[in-house]
Amino acid sequence: MKMKALLVATMLTVGAAPLLAQADTAPAHKTEAGQYVADSAITAKVKAALLAEKGLKSTDISVETQNGSVQLSGYVVSSAQIDQAVDVTKHVNGVKDVNNDLRLKTATE
């Protein structure tokens, strides 16, 4: 499983490389398209970081980024996983702030 997570994280990172290169060469004031590219790169990096986290089922977590602000939503099984996901996201390069909309999974969900 760890190898699969590493492989997926590597694929996401390699796939995002052109996006990251574009984001670094953008002018000081980003165009709408440039910001979209930068946000897409941040989303990819956050997803890869969450996927690499041991004990966190990241497939149930949605990640959206707007102007560097990342929103996490979805369901996890414990409060500790919510804290873990938020902490991991905060440490991803480019993330300005994290909006946590993660919920605890109940028996019916």
Secondary structure as UniProt FT lines:
FT   HELIX           2..24
FT   HELIX           32..52
FT   TURN            54..55
FT   HELIX           58..60
FT   STRAND          61..66
FT   TURN            67..68
FT   STRAND          69..76
FT   HELIX           79..90
FT   TURN            93..94
FT   STRAND          97..104
FT   TURN            107..108
//
